[in-house]
């Protein structure tokens, strides 16, 4: 595929309601869309980095710099790429910056699928016709508020409820939801807010029949998680700790977790996500796809990767209307009884809405091979 233009589009979308985790409250989202233009198609990728380095060290600004100065020149200088998997090796010499790598690699995967007239999920080797999805709910002002929110999503048919927790807003909240909804599939996401001194708290959570406790300890830890997991019944799911296949191998070997959350941006792209998926499948470790408040473009990539067979637990890929007043794709992602059908159109299967793309664009850069090598 000959790429004749790359567009970096900074965008901003306002959330329908604030989304609170243990480390931040978001009311809107700054993000970057990468467009790869060939003679016949445009491939779209989304950067999931935030405006500030709170979830990871990357930001929208660092990603833009990394793309312009390192990754785009590397891609344009490589003339004999036959398959998107090759980008994983092409970018490997450049350390970390996984969200930057995933944004341009995702656009390349979309372009590749469109050029070959196949859906992205088929290009990835997906086996499903639909995926099951859950919902991620931020910290609310009160238990009563949370109950109302949970009840709404349960009535919509979501297959799993994820509740964000933090110290001082954890056990009582989880107990209240479990009492009100005794049979729902429920998990807790701590976003690295606790330490091994909280083992007693996690043992109390064992009484709540949780699907999992996600990333309870430090964001860069696998050792302490390996100490915690044997002491509690609830499965630990690692998120922030897993940045690569090698991280996943070490965590599984140490017994740090029983489940892994694969986020495309966090692990550096769809190819690395596939590798982690395949390895976890060989070790009997189920995986699921986490969300990063993506627009419809990033959401479409999540839907595609979730079609692989070992994505056996509902992911965070909720409907577009969960977060946005209006999404930037047509049609918007919708959920029926907790499931999303896999699209049949080539590429990501959703068409970017050009009017809305322009409406929410805050700045734009066009990069051509001539500019890069002049």
N, C-alpha and C positions, 0 to 999 in steps of 0.2 A: 504494500500500500504506500503510495506516495503522498506525503502530507505537504500541502502547499500553504497552509496557514494554521496558526494556533492562536486562539483567543482566550485571554484570561479575564473573566468577568467577576468583579466584586459585587456582591449583592447583600441586601438586608431585608429580612422578613420579620414582622412583628408577631410574637406568639399570641394566641387567643387568651392565654392566662399565664401568669408567672409560673416557672418551673423551678422548684427548689430542691437541691440536693444537700448533702452534708457539707459541701464546700462552696456553694454559690447559689444565687437566685438569678435566673435568666428571664428577661422580659422580651428580648428580641434576639435575632441571630445574624451576625455578620458571617459571610461565608464566600467561598470562591468556586466558580464553575469553570472547568477547563473544557474547551472545545477544540477538537482536532478535525480539520477540514481536509478532505480529499476532493478529487474532481466530482465525485458522485454523492458523498454522504458527509455527515457531521457526527463524530463520536463525542459523547458527553460524559464527563466525570465530575464528581463533587468532592471538594475538600471539607473534611469534618472538623478541622481545627477551629478553635474558638478565637475570639478577639484577644483574650488573655490566656497565659499559660497555667491554667488551673487543673484541667484534666491531664494534660501532658505538657511537655516543654514547647511544643509547636504552637504557633499562632497563625492567623491569616496572613500577617505581614511576613513572618519568616518563611511561610510556604511560598508566597509569591516570589520572594527573593531566591529561594532554592530552585524554583521552577525556571525562572528567567536566566539565572547564572549557571546552573549546573544541569538540571534534568532535561530541559528542552534542548539545549545544545547537544547533549549526549544522545538523545533520541534522533535528532535530525542528522547527526553525523554518522549514525548507524544505518547503512543503506540496504542491508540484506536481511532484515527481520522477516521471518516467515510466520511467526506465531506470537501472540501476546505473552506467553510464558517466558519468552526470551528477555522481556523487560526486567524480570526479576533478577536475572544474572547481570544485565546491563547496568542496573542501578546498585548492585550489591557493594561495589567499592565505596560508595558514599554512605557514611555511617548514619544510622537512625533516619530522622526526617521521614518517618513512615507515612505520615498523612500526606505529605507532598508527593511521595512516590505513588501512593494509592490513587490520588486524584488524576494524575496523568495516565497511569496504567489503566484505570477504570475507563477513561475516555478511549484509550486504544482498544480495549476489549469490546466496547460498544461499537466502535468503527469497524473492527474486524468482523463482528457478527453481522453488521449491516452489509458489509461488502460481500459476505458469503450467504446473505439472504436467510439467516437463521436467527431464532431468538437467542438472547444472551444465555439464558438458562440452559439451552441445548448446547451451546458452544462450551459451557463449563462442565457438561456431563451430568446435568441434573436429571432426576428420574421421576419427579412428581408432577402432577397436574394442578395441584393447589398446595398451599402451605398453611399451617396453623399459626396463629399469631396471638400474642398476649399484649398487655398494656402496661406501661410504666407510669406510675403516679408519683408526683413530687410530694414533698412534705407540705401538709395543709395547716391551717391556723388552729384547728381543733379536731378531736376525734369525730365529732358530729359532722363536720365538714367533710372529713375523709370518708365516712360511711356513705354520705350522699354521692360522692364522686365514684366510689367503688360500686355502689348499687347501680349507677347508670351504666357502667361498663360491663358489669355482670349481665344486666338485662340486654345489652347489645350482643352478648354471646362470646366475648373474648375468652380464650381458653386458659389464660393464666393472668394473675394479678401480681405485679411487682410493686412493692412499697419501698420508697426511699426512707432510710432511717439515719439517725445521728444520735450521739450521746444525749440523753435527756428526752429523746423523742423516739423511743424504740419499743421496749417490751410492752408497756401499757397500750400503745397504739396497736401493736400486733395482736395482743390479747383481745382488744376490743373488736378488731376486724374479724378475728377467728370466731369469737362468740356470736357475732352478727351473721357471719357467713361460714358455717361450720364445715361445708364440703368443698369450697372453692380451692383450686390450685393456687397457692400463695407462696411468694418468696420475698425475702428481704434483701435490699441492696444498701450496703454500708458505705460504699465509695471510700474505703480505706480509713474509716474514722475511729477504729478501735485498736486495742493492743492486747497482748496475752494476759494482761491484768483483768480483762473482761471475760475470762473463761466462764465464770459463774453465770454471767448474763447469758452467754450462748447456750449453756446447759439448760437454763430456764426456757430458752426458745425451742429446745428439743421437744417440749410438750405441745407445741403448736402445729405439728405435722407440716413443716415447711418443705416445699420442693427443694429449696437450697437457700444458703446464705451467701450472697455475692460479695466478694472482695472485702471481708471484714477487717483485715489488717493492712499494713503499709502497701502503698502502690507499687513498690519495687521489691517486694518480699516474696520468697517461696519457702524460706527456712522456718519462720514462725508459723506459717500456715500448715507446714508439715507437722509441727508440734500440736497445733490446735485440732486438726482433723480427727486424729484417733481419740480425742477426749470428748467429742460430741457426736451425736447421732445424725444431725442434719448435714447433708452434703455441702461441702464448700465448693463454690464456683469461683474460679479465678477470671478476672477481667483485666484490670490495669497491669497486672504482673506479666501478662503474656504478650510479647511483641514479635515473636518469631516461632518457627517450628522448634528451634533449639530450646527456647524458653518452655514450650509445651512439653518437650521430652524430659527436661529436668524436673519440672513440677510433677509430672506423672510418676517418674522414677522415685522421687522423694515421698510421694504420697501426700502432696500438698493440697490436692483437690480431687473431687470425684466427677466434676463437670467443668467444661471450659466454655466461656463466652467468646465467640470469635467476632471481632469488629474489623471490618475490612480496612478502615483507615488506620487503626491501631497496629495492625500486623503488616502493613505495607502493601496491600493490594489483594486482588482476587486470587492470584497464583499462590501466594503464601497462605492465604485462607484455605485454599484447596488442599495444600500440603498438610496443614494442621488438621483439617477435617479427616484426611485419609489416615494420618497417624493415630489420631484419637479413635477412629473406627477400629483400627487394628488392635488397640489396647482396651476396647470396651468402654471408652469414655464418651458419653454423649455430649454433643455440642449444640449451641443455639446462637443466633445472630443478634447481637446487641444493637441498640440504636443510639444515634448522636444528634437527635433533633434535626434529621436531614430534611431537605426539601424533597420533592417528588423524584428528582434525578438520583440522589443518593439512596432514597427509599427503593427505587427500582433495582438498583444494584444489590441491595440487601435481599429483595425478593428473589432475584436470580440465584444468588449463592445459597439461599435457604432451600433450594430445590434439590441439593445434594442429599443423599440418603441418611447420613449420620447427623444431619440437623434434625434431630428427633424430638426436640423440646420446642415449644412455641417461643418465637423470638419477640423482639420489641417493635416489629414493623407494623405499627398501627395505621389506621386510615389517615389520609392527608388532613381531614377535618379535625383530627385529634389536636393538632397543633396550629394549623394555619387558617386564616380567614379565607384565603384563596391560595392554592398551590400553583406552581409554575409549569405543571404538566397537564396534558389532555389525553385521556380522561384522568381525573384525580384517582388516587388509590382509595379503594373502598373495601370494607370488610363485611362479609356476610356470614353470620353465625360463627365468628371467630376464624374464618378462613379467607385467603386471597387466592384467586385463580392465577395461574401462571399465564402471562400474556403470550399471544401467538405471533405478534408482529416481529420483524427482524430487530435485532439490537435489544435495548432495554425494554422495548415494548410499549413505551409511553412517549408521546410527542411533546417536546417542550413548547409551551405557549409563548410565541414570540412577543406578543403584546405585553404579557405579564413579565416576561424576562426583561424587557426594556423598562417597564414600570419600576421594577425593584432593583435595577442595576444602579450602583453608585459610582462605578468607574470601570473603564474597559481598556484593555491593551491588545493590540494585534501584533503578532510576531510571525515573521516569514523567514524561510531559510536564507533569503537574500540579506535580511537584516542581521541574522545571527552570524553569518560568515563574511560579512562585508568588512 
